[in-house]
Amino acid sequence: MSCHDINEKEIKKHLSQKNKILLMGNPNVGKSVFFSRMTGMDAISSNYSGTTVSYTQGDMKLSDKGYTLIDVPGVFSLKSTSEAEDVAEKFLSSEPEAIICVLDATNLQRSLELALELKSYGIPTAYALNFLDVAKREGIEINVGMLSKLLDSPVVETIAVKSSGFEELKEAVVELLKKAECRGCEKSGCGSCPKGREEIYDTAREITKKVRKTNAKADRNKTRISDWMIRPSTGVPIAVLIMALSLGMIVGGGKALRAVFFLPLVNGIIVPFFKNIFTSIIPEGIIQNVLIGEYGIFVIGFEWPIALIFPYVFLFYVVFSFLEDMGYLPRLGILFDNLMSRFGMQGGSIINIMMGYGCAIPAIIGTRACTTKKERLVVTTLVCVTIPCISQTGALIELISSKSYLIFLPLALISLIVFISVASLAGRFINGKVDPMIIQIPNLLIPDKKTYGKKLMIRMKHFLIEAEGPMFFAIVIAALFKETGFLDVIAAASSPLVQGWLGLPQQAADGLLLGIVRREMSIAPLVGLNLTSLQVLVAGLVSLFYLPCLSVFGIIASEFNAKTAAGIAVATTCFAFLIGGLVNQIGLRLF
């Protein structure tokens, strides 16, 4: 399997591929689950727009013949109003062998609008009718035979998370390929294919009326709960409660995991094990210090990534994955759409902002689902300037909790003020428009255990590779710089800024250097030091607004341009030093 960014070079390469089958559908219909089951490869599935913002391809076999299955970004239409729609159109024009179009049984009319657009391309298409189990619970019955007749194509009943219907779907695709159906639209089962948006909408509505029946006796409890979640009078208290419980689980659970399991594991077993080995085979000196000294690779190389960061990252993704699988996040977007539109964003962008609390990279890539460049830039600016990733948050929690949890109050207040200010300025001064929000509300579901567990494993694997790897590299550099005296040179040179303006100890200079590679490492060297409350607050603010990780700038440069990446780097660094210094100087005069 491979996953590709949306760029002309990669697209041209894969457009020319032979024996490719496109996997298409609206956002939220479970395409990523289909891809995983049909190729045997891993792909994260979610129920909001933007999960598959790049296209993913994998190999699969049909009747002993190899094909490339391409998971095309989820789209509502083919109007080319977003990058995802543009990519979808390019793949449709590249002469694929067939299309597998996933339909949502609980929102059939919306799915049929895209299905009818696809028919105009004359490509053999098999339809997978997904979420039939959810539709049944909601009292929805669909005449699959009639739907197949009206679409003049096979329609297969599926329940993706239970792997139900996949063999039948593969057989349907094989039959399509054997028959090599007409690629024109003159033999379409719905007559001549509808052309305009109004005609497509009317046709989809008429088909839905013919094939869909609703049982009035269905349980409406989930519908009522869903309504409560998006109605401001009840939705805001629910959102506050959910966020409070989530924060409590991440912070409280993270500290408990760290104290009960990870600290004893690292300090009681792993570090002593390596110290015993290296002290017995390597004499005292630079090499031994680099390996097991104060900044030793096999000391802080385990203490920082595992004991300090990992517990909070793990619990963040436990909570975040649960909320997205149950269908809450799109409802949160609807709830805050009116507020966020004032800052140049659709309500759905709150999902990207929340993703930023996990890691900035998927949050920035997720902005490809935005329909305007202005919205992409506003969200990216907010994520880079005001949103700490969970690794950084974990380090902040340990730093602040060592002194007083009350320090969280001014830190959170200043952070909120900065967030609102940056959002207002970005929304006002970044040129462009913001389209009205179009978001499909997914069903409220109890997360499927297998899918949920697999998603959690994928995300933790990505964290270990993409975050822990660069962090370990930075620790190696820190160990070498420490033993060669280079860190002391940096500390002396930066003393007027670090110790004079910010009022922090010289170890903060080490953190600022390491923070270029990984943002959380700007704070890690200060954990465990005997700092004053003011120093903890200043250090927290500097870390919070400090420049993002090196890998984030690579993403910004590729998504936008190098000028944008450089501008964010300069802005975040200067702002972090400015706000930290001002708080320190004011604090010294007041206290």
Buried (B, 14 or more C-beta within 10 A) or exposed (E): BEEBBBEEEBBEEBBEBEBBBBBBBBBBBBBBBBBBBBBEBBBBBBBBBBBBBBBBBBBBEBEEEEBBBBBBBBBBBBEBBBBBBBBBBBBBEBEBBBBBBBBBBBBBBBBBBBBBBBBBBBBBBBBBBBBBBBBBBBBBBBBBEBBBBBBBBBBBBBBBBBBBBBEBBBBBBBBBBEEEBEEEBEEBEBEEBBEEEEEBBEBBEBBBEEBBEEEEEBEEEBEEEBEBBBEEEBBEEBBEEBBEEBEEBBBEBBBEBBEEEBBEBBBEEBBEEBBEEBEEEBEEEEEBBBBBBEBBBBBBBBBBBBBBBBBBBBBBBBBBBBBBBBBBBBBBBBBBBEEBBEBBBBBBBBBBBBBBBBBBBBBBBBBBBBBBBBBBBBBBBBBBBBBBBBBBBBBBBBBBBBBEEEBBEBBEEBBEEBBEEBBEBBBEEBEEEBEEBEBBBBBBBEBBEEBBEBBBEBBBEBBEEBBBBBBBEBBBBBBBBBBEEBBBEBBEEBEEBBBEBBBBBBBBBBBBBBBBBBBBBBBBBBBEBEBEBBBBBBBBBBBBBBBBBBBBBEBBBBBBEEEBBEBBBEBBBEBBBEBBBEBBBEBEEEE
